[in-house]
Structures are given as structure tokens and as C-alpha cells.
Amino acid sequence: MIKQPNMKMIGVFVSAGILALVFMFGYFLKNKFSDDESTVVMYFDESVKGLDVGAPVLFKGVKIGEVSEVRLQADMNTMKFTIPVYAKIYNGKSLITTMHDEHDRLEQFIKDGLRAQLSINSVITGQLAIELDMFPGSPIVLYRHNKNELEIPTIGSPFSAISKSLQVMPITQIASDVHNITQTLNRELPDLLTQLNSTLNTVDHILKENKKNTAKMVEELGTAAQNVGGAAQSFDLMVGENAASIAAMIDSFSAAAASMKNLTDYLQMYPNAIITGKDY
């Protein structure tokens, strides 16, 4: 008698084989097409309103990870609050997590100025992001609550610095000064406007009074200019008519000057000629 195969056992073995193949195939796909992730922590002492889980972590504008958790810690002795923000970093896109020894390499990057700060991800919604960049010379503040954690130091964001500046500004005093200036203008401005209006009326009256005199003076200046022009034309005409006589007179002066020069030269050579006369 032939024993019938146990179909249930066959089905169990086939199902187990299929599940094993699916698991191996999924594990292969995960290692092949997805990047490993590592977790870093950053401690902020400013408000992180707008920073939610899933917010991007950027390095020089390139997304290398996302926020995975936001916590709040309080020191009961000092009542100082810190906000640890955990983020998953994609190893395939980060110089920090693709190193063989992440702790040592991260320490080197931190010494060279690697810092994290909050940045505005969307102006419309007010959502924040975390920006990583190099800030050489900035202070290194590390909490190191867990030695096994990869911690990146943080620096204050630009809008945090503006907020702190506004907090220390004497807003009340500034408002009081503006109010006093406004009150002073309200009191004195009407008188100033009245004086200005009076001054403008005086200037207008003076201009109207001197309008005729000014026109007459301009006319007299024009006449004088015409007379000067006529005199110049007369002089040119006179010179033109007597050009020959003037030229002859100039030649006579030149001849007389030459004779005088000759006489002076002779007397320098023979000074006794004045007494004895010229020796021919």
C-alpha cells in the first residue's frame, strides 16, 4: 500500500521557502538602493517654534537628512532649558557619516568650524530647517550627555540675534521720545508755518516792487553794451583808414631806435668823442 504524501507539510515548507526568498530579496533591495542612516543630536537654547519632525537638515543647501525627534530638557538646579534635536543623516549624502570612524572625523570637522543653526525653510508657513555650515573661529559648545551620541555644536540663528537686540532696546524710552517730539511739533509748527508764510509774502512783495527797476536796469545794461560795441567798431574803422600812416610812423620809430643804438655803441667804444668829436 502506497503512503499518501502529507499535503499540509508540503504547503508549510513551500510557504516557508517563499517567505525566506521574499525576506532575502527585501534585504538585498534595502542594502542596494537605500542609504544607511545615522543619528546626530544638536542642542539649541533658543525657541525652535516651527521646527517639526521631518524638517530638512541641509549642508550648504543640500538636504542630507531630516529631523527625527525634538525634546525639551530642564536643569532643575539652574532652571535652564535646552532643546535637543535629533536628526537622521543619510550616509550616502553626508561627509560626516561616510567616514570609517565617524566620531573622530566628526571631531575634526567640528574643530574646523562645523556648526548647526536654525534657518527659515518657508517664509509663508514659518517652518524652520536646520542648516549645517562651516563657521571657523566660532565657540564650540558641546553638552555630551551621552558619549555614544554624535553631537554637532550649534550657534545662534540670525533672527535670534535680532530678537535679542530688540529685547534689550529701550522701546518705552524711544516711544516716549517720539511722543515728546510729536507734541513739540504740534505746539510750535503752526507758529513756524505762520512765520514762513509771512516771510514768503515779504519776498513776493519785494520782487513785485523791484520788477520794474530790474527791467529798466537790464535795458540800460543792454544799451551800454551796444555803446561799447559801437566804440569798438569806430576804433577798428579809424585804424583801417590810417593804416598806411601808422605803418610809416612805426618805421620812423624803428629807424630812430636803430640810430640811437648805433650812437650808444660808438660812445661806449670812444667816450672822448663827446669832447673831441668823431674821428673819421
Secondary structure, 3 states (H helix, E strand, C coil): CCCCCCHHHHHHHHHHHHHHHHHHHHHHHHHHHCCCEEEEEEEECCCCCCCCCCCEEEECCEEEEEEEEECCEEECCCCEEEEEEEEEEEHHHCCCCCCCCHHHHHHHHHHCCEEEEEEECCCCCCCEEEEEEECCCCCCCCCCCCCCCEECCECCCHHHHHHHHHHHCCHHHHHHHHHHHHHHHHHHHHHHHHHHHHHHHHHHHHHHHCHHHHHHHHHHHHHHHHHHHHHHHHHHHHHHHCHHHHHHHHHHHHHHHHHHHHHHHHHHHCCCHHHHCCCC
